[in-house]
């Protein structure tokens, strides 16, 4: 019984850690894409 509870707590921590890592990675990628779009828009404005 106690071993099962410990395993469930470890599984819960792994799940929460994985979800938070995925969220941070997605946020980082979205930020990079926004910066890339801004650079592309500035380049287009200068060529006109």
C-alpha positions as CSV (number, residue, x, y, z in Angstrom):
1,X,0.0,0.0,0.0
2,X,2.7,2.5,1.0
3,X,4.8,1.5,-2.1
4,X,1.9,2.1,-4.3
5,X,1.3,5.6,-2.8
6,X,5.0,6.5,-3.3
7,X,4.9,5.3,-6.9
8,X,1.8,7.4,-7.5
9,X,3.4,10.5,-6.0
10,X,6.5,10.0,-8.1
11,X,4.4,9.5,-11.2
12,X,2.4,12.7,-10.4
13,X,5.7,14.6,-10.0
14,X,7.0,13.3,-13.4
15,X,3.7,14.2,-15.1
16,X,3.6,17.8,-13.6
17,X,7.3,18.2,-14.5
18,X,6.7,17.1,-18.1
19,X,3.7,19.4,-18.6
20,X,5.5,22.4,-17.2
21,X,8.5,21.7,-19.4
22,X,6.3,21.4,-22.4
23,X,4.6,24.7,-21.5
24,X,7.9,26.6,-21.1
25,X,9.3,25.2,-24.3
26,X,6.1,26.2,-26.2
27,X,6.3,29.7,-24.7
28,X,9.9,30.0,-25.7
29,X,9.2,28.9,-29.3
30,X,6.3,31.3,-29.6
31,X,8.5,34.1,-28.4
32,X,11.1,33.2,-31.0
33,X,8.5,33.1,-33.8
34,X,7.2,36.6,-32.8
35,X,10.7,38.0,-33.0
36,X,11.2,36.4,-36.4
37,X,8.0,37.9,-37.7
38,X,8.9,41.4,-36.4
39,X,12.3,41.2,-38.2
40,X,10.6,40.1,-41.4
41,X,8.1,42.9,-41.3
42,X,10.8,45.5,-40.7
43,X,12.8,44.2,-43.7
44,X,9.7,44.5,-45.9
45,X,9.0,48.1,-44.8
46,X,12.6,49.2,-45.6
47,X,12.5,47.8,-49.2
48,X,9.4,49.8,-50.1
